[in-house]
């Protein structure tokens, strides 16, 4: 059996397609199976504690009707 250029190209393209299909399947399986840890952004911290950590002055320039949130102190 003699390989012609067309047969070689077809074989390379089939191999490339199979490799892409395999990699895509592995990525999909990893996304479906993954169990990421839950994120708790407000785990028992009151809002006042978050405002207390904020700077006491507004970092933005005075532009008229802009409102800066400041901690009550």
Secondary structure, DSSP 8 states (H G I E B T S, - for coil): ----HHHHHHHHHHHHHHHHHHHHHHHHHHHHH-------TTSS--HHHHHHTS-SS--S---SS--------
